[in-house]
Amino acid sequence: MQVPVYNMQGKEVSSLSIDEAALGGSVNAALIKQAYVRYHANQRQGSARTKNRHDVEGSTRKIYKQKGTGNARHGDRKANLFKGGGHGHHKQKTREDFRLDMPKKMRRKANRNALLAKLVDNEVRVVENWAMKSPKTSDFSEFLSSIKVDRSVLVALPMEFEAGKNAMLSARNLDSVSVCRVDQINAFSMLNARYMVISKADLEAWLKGASSQTGKEAKVSPMGRVASTESAKPSTPRGGKAPKKAPAKKASAKTSAKKTEVK
């Protein structure tokens, strides 16, 4: 698959070849949906609370006399029948857990397959680099118009802050633009926006990085693992001096006498 590469003026300057088989070959809708539901559920805090009539602030005065009015018998206005009253069966203070889990290999396959779905629909815009002289929202809006982005868009910026600083400061003022780092791309963020804009170098690094390990090697030899040293050096305290060893205990006269008797 050949994907066009644009510059910041919206002109096509080159193309990027992407292997569809490395992204799953075909769109797996069931896998993408499972990943989307998982990411969505894991964002829930589970901290929703409601108040009963005793928790609602207000007067406890009886609203009218008990008998003679023809109305139902009521005390204050904090009952659940009245507007502004408490809930009849309110949520208690127990935190609910809505988290779902997926194996690492399935998550990575879903993320790569979601990218394939956007590539098939021509919803990915690849730029040559984020060459912006100064942070300016109008310039960034013109850039999006030049690459025919007229709906919501996810802007994936480089890992180095300085490389995409001007683009981030320019894009954060637009309502339809969401910004993230390239290592934070997942199926949920991609599918929440109609388009995705990413630089050529970042997309190549993402395709060849840890997300490419969708098999057994993801567990056996994952990318980014720190190599363990053969001989671990003893840890020293903050002062820089190694701790002193405790002096050996001297044998007492009784124990030395016992040893001579045994001999």
C-alpha positions in Angstrom: 0.0 0.0 0.0 1.4 3.4 -1.0 0.5 6.3 1.3 1.2 9.9 0.1 3.5 12.1 2.2 2.8 15.8 2.4 4.7 18.8 3.5 3.4 21.6 5.8 2.1 23.5 2.8 -0.1 20.5 1.8 1.8 19.4 -1.3 2.6 15.8 -1.9 6.3 15.3 -1.9 6.8 11.5 -1.7 5.1 8.3 -0.7 5.4 5.7 2.0 5.1 1.9 1.4 3.2 0.0 4.1 2.8 -3.7 4.2 -0.8 -4.6 4.8 0.1 -8.1 6.0 2.1 -6.6 8.8 -1.1 -4.8 10.0 -3.3 -7.9 9.9 -4.0 -8.3 6.2 -7.7 -7.5 6.5 -9.8 -5.5 8.9 -10.9 -7.6 11.9 -14.0 -5.8 13.1 -14.6 -8.1 16.1 -11.1 -7.6 17.4 -11.2 -3.9 17.0 -14.5 -3.6 18.8 -13.2 -5.7 21.7 -10.2 -3.5 22.1 -12.4 -0.3 21.8 -14.8 -1.5 24.5 -11.8 -2.4 26.8 -10.1 1.0 26.4 -13.5 2.8 27.0 -14.3 0.7 30.1 -10.9 1.3 31.6 -11.5 5.1 31.6 -14.4 4.8 34.0 -13.6 5.8 37.5 -16.5 4.0 39.1 -16.9 6.8 41.6 -20.5 7.9 40.8 -22.4 8.8 44.0 -25.9 10.0 44.7 -27.5 11.5 47.9 -30.4 10.2 49.9 -32.8 12.5 51.7 -30.5 12.7 54.7 -27.5 13.9 52.6 -29.4 16.7 50.8 -28.8 20.1 52.4 -31.9 22.1 53.3 -34.5 22.8 55.9 -36.1 20.0 57.9 -39.3 22.0 58.5 -42.6 20.1 58.0 -44.1 21.6 54.8 -47.7 21.5 56.0 -49.7 20.1 58.8 -50.3 16.4 59.1 -54.1 16.4 58.7 -56.8 18.5 57.2 -55.2 19.5 53.9 -56.2 16.5 51.8 -52.6 15.9 50.7 -50.3 13.1 51.5 -48.5 13.0 54.8 -45.0 14.6 54.4 -42.3 16.0 56.5 -39.6 18.1 54.8 -39.1 18.7 51.1 -36.1 16.4 50.8 -38.1 13.2 50.1 -37.4 11.6 46.7 -40.9 12.6 45.4 -40.0 16.3 45.3 -37.8 18.2 42.9 -34.3 18.6 44.5 -34.9 15.8 47.0 -32.7 12.8 47.6 -32.7 9.5 45.7 -34.8 6.6 47.0 -32.1 4.0 46.5 -28.9 6.1 46.3 -25.5 4.8 45.3 -23.4 3.9 48.3 -19.8 4.8 48.8 -18.4 1.6 47.3 -16.0 2.1 44.4 -17.0 0.0 41.4 -14.4 -1.5 39.1 -15.2 -1.6 35.4 -11.7 -2.6 34.2 -11.4 -5.2 31.4 -8.3 -7.0 30.3 -6.9 -8.3 27.0 -3.6 -10.1 26.3 -0.8 -8.0 25.1 -0.6 -9.7 21.7 -4.3 -9.1 21.1 -4.0 -5.4 22.1 -1.2 -4.8 19.7 -2.9 -6.6 16.9 -6.0 -4.5 17.5 -4.0 -1.3 17.4 -2.3 -2.2 14.2 -5.6 -3.4 12.6 -7.3 -0.1 13.6 -4.5 1.7 11.7 -5.1 -0.6 8.7 -8.8 0.3 8.8 -8.0 4.0 8.7 -5.5 3.5 5.9 -8.1 1.6 3.8 -10.6 4.4 4.3 -7.9 7.0 3.3 -8.1 8.7 6.8 -4.4 8.8 7.6 -2.3 11.9 6.6 1.4 11.5 6.7 3.6 14.6 6.9 7.2 14.9 6.1 8.1 16.6 9.3 6.6 19.1 11.8 8.5 22.2 10.5 6.6 25.1 12.1 8.5 28.3 12.7 6.3 29.5 15.5 3.2 28.3 17.4 0.2 29.8 15.5 -3.3 28.3 15.5 -4.3 29.9 12.2 -1.3 28.4 10.4 -2.1 25.0 11.8 -5.8 25.3 10.7 -4.6 26.2 7.2 -2.4 23.2 7.2 -5.3 20.9 8.1 -7.4 22.5 5.3 -4.6 22.0 2.8 -4.4 18.2 3.5 -8.2 18.0 3.3 -8.9 17.4 7.0 -12.4 18.8 7.6 -13.6 16.6 10.6 -12.2 15.5 13.9 -8.5 14.6 13.8 -5.9 12.9 16.0 -2.5 14.6 15.8 0.3 12.2 16.8 3.4 14.2 17.8 7.1 12.9 18.3 8.4 11.7 21.6 10.8 14.6 21.8 8.9 17.6 23.1 11.0 20.2 21.2 10.4 18.4 17.9 6.6 18.9 18.0 6.4 21.8 20.5 5.1 24.4 18.0 2.6 22.0 16.5 1.3 21.0 20.0 0.9 24.7 21.0 -0.9 25.5 17.8 -3.3 22.5 17.7 -4.5 22.5 21.4 -6.6 25.6 20.7 -8.8 23.8 18.1 -12.0 22.0 19.3 -11.9 19.2 16.7 -8.2 18.4 17.3 -6.9 16.0 19.9 -3.1 15.7 20.5 -1.1 12.7 21.8 2.4 11.3 21.7 3.1 8.7 19.1 3.7 6.0 21.8 0.2 6.7 23.1 -1.6 5.7 19.9 -4.2 3.0 20.3 -7.4 1.7 18.7 -9.6 3.8 21.0 -7.8 7.1 20.1 -7.6 6.3 16.4 -11.3 5.4 16.1 -12.5 8.4 18.1 -11.3 10.7 15.4 -12.1 10.7 11.7 -8.5 11.4 10.6 -5.1 10.9 12.0 -2.0 13.1 11.2 1.5 11.7 11.9 5.0 12.3 10.6 6.7 9.8 8.3 9.6 9.1 10.7 7.2 8.5 13.7 4.9 6.2 11.7 7.9 4.1 10.5 9.2 3.9 14.1 5.8 2.9 15.4 5.5 0.2 12.8 8.9 -1.3 13.5 8.8 -0.7 17.3 7.3 -2.6 20.1 3.9 -2.7 18.5 5.3 -5.0 15.8 5.8 -7.8 18.3 2.5 -9.5 18.1 3.7 -13.1 18.5 5.6 -15.1 21.1 8.6 -12.7 21.0 6.5 -10.1 22.8 7.0 -12.2 25.9 10.3 -13.9 25.3 12.4 -10.9 24.1 10.3 -7.7 24.3 11.8 -4.5 22.7 13.1 -1.9 25.2 14.1 -4.4 27.9 17.2 -3.3 29.8 20.0 -5.8 29.6 20.9 -7.3 33.0 24.6 -7.0 34.0 26.5 -10.2 35.0 28.0 -8.8 38.2 25.7 -6.6 40.2 27.7 -3.9 42.1 26.9 -3.4 45.8 24.6 -0.5 46.4 26.1 2.5 48.3 24.2 5.1 50.3 23.6 8.7 49.3 26.8 9.9 51.0 28.9 7.8 48.6 30.7 5.8 51.3 30.2 2.1 51.6 28.8 0.9 54.9 31.3 -0.3 57.4 31.5 -4.0 58.3 30.6 -4.9 61.9 33.7 -6.1 63.9 34.0 -9.8 64.5 33.0 -10.9 68.1 35.8 -12.1 70.3 35.5 -15.5 71.8 34.9 -15.5 75.5 37.1 -17.3 78.1 34.4 -19.9 78.8 34.0 -20.9 75.1 37.8 -21.1 74.6 38.1 -23.4 77.7 35.3 -25.7 76.3 37.2 -26.0 73.0 40.4 -27.0 74.7 38.5 -29.7 76.8 37.0 -31.2 73.7 40.4 -31.5 72.1 
